[in-house]
């Protein structure tokens, strides 16, 4: 994907994050939306995985209370990412870890727009 100013934007995931995504979208509150999409959960996960680069997360010390959030950070480190874009308050409270900035969508868009 190319950003507004021609910069390359890559998306990364890991097997544990794909598993967590499958778990989340399997919850009953998403049932109607998944059904309306015309895709199965497996197909949606496959489509998402096809748009991302899969890496093996590195181990990180416990940084937030939810161990799944540590996997997000470990995935970003393995990907040598510049940003983790999230709405998760636990991750946002970290702010930055080993030069990976953890930011909201709004903050990320502001940074990208400022060049």
C-alpha positions in Angstrom: 0.0 0.0 0.0 1.2 3.5 -0.7 0.5 6.4 1.5 -0.7 9.9 0.6 2.9 11.1 0.1 4.2 8.1 -1.8 5.6 6.3 1.2 5.3 2.5 1.4 2.9 1.3 4.1 3.2 -2.4 5.0 0.9 -4.4 7.3 2.2 -7.2 9.6 0.7 -9.9 11.6 1.7 -13.1 13.3 0.1 -16.5 13.8 -0.9 -15.7 17.4 -2.5 -12.5 16.3 -4.4 -14.2 13.5 -5.7 -16.7 16.1 -6.8 -13.9 18.4 -8.5 -12.2 15.5 -10.4 -15.4 14.7 -11.4 -15.7 18.3 -12.7 -12.1 18.5 -14.7 -12.2 15.3 -16.2 -15.5 16.4 -18.0 -13.8 19.3 -21.8 -13.6 19.0 -21.8 -9.9 18.8 -20.2 -10.1 15.3 -22.4 -13.0 14.1 -24.8 -10.9 12.1 -22.1 -8.8 10.5 -20.0 -11.9 9.6 -23.1 -13.6 8.1 -24.0 -10.4 6.1 -20.5 -10.3 4.6 -21.1 -13.6 2.7 -17.8 -14.9 4.0 -17.0 -17.5 6.6 -14.7 -16.5 9.5 -12.0 -18.7 8.0 -12.4 -16.9 4.6 -12.2 -13.5 6.3 -9.1 -14.4 8.2 -7.6 -15.8 5.0 -8.3 -12.5 3.2 -6.8 -10.5 6.0 -3.7 -12.7 6.1 -3.3 -12.3 2.4 -3.1 -8.5 2.8 -0.4 -8.7 5.5 3.1 -10.0 6.0 3.3 -12.7 8.6 6.3 -12.7 11.0 7.2 -14.7 14.1 6.9 -12.4 17.2 9.9 -11.9 19.4 9.6 -12.4 23.2 9.2 -9.2 25.2 8.9 -8.7 28.9 5.5 -8.1 30.4 4.7 -4.5 29.5 0.9 -4.5 29.9 -1.6 -6.5 31.9 -2.9 -8.4 28.9 -0.3 -10.9 27.7 -1.9 -10.8 24.2 -0.8 -7.2 24.0 2.8 -8.3 24.5 2.4 -10.4 21.4 1.4 -7.3 19.5 4.5 -5.6 20.6 6.6 -8.7 19.8 5.1 -8.9 16.3 5.9 -5.2 15.7 9.5 -5.7 16.8 9.9 -8.8 14.6 8.5 -6.7 11.7 10.8 -3.8 12.4 7.7 -1.7 12.4 7.6 2.1 12.9 4.1 2.1 14.4 1.5 0.0 16.2 -1.8 1.5 15.3 -4.4 0.6 17.9 -7.3 1.7 20.0 -6.3 -0.6 22.9 -5.8 1.5 26.0 -3.3 -0.9 27.5 -1.0 -0.7 24.4 -1.5 3.0 24.1 -0.4 3.5 27.7 3.1 2.1 26.7 3.5 4.9 24.1 6.7 3.6 22.6 8.9 0.5 23.0 12.3 0.0 21.4 11.6 2.7 18.8 8.1 1.3 17.9 5.6 4.1 18.4 2.2 2.9 19.7 -0.4 5.4 18.6 -4.1 5.8 17.9 -5.4 6.0 14.4 -5.9 9.7 14.7 -2.3 10.3 16.0 -0.9 8.1 13.3 -2.7 10.0 10.5 -1.6 13.3 11.9 2.1 12.1 11.9 1.8 10.8 8.3 0.1 14.0 7.1 2.8 16.2 8.6 5.4 14.3 6.6 
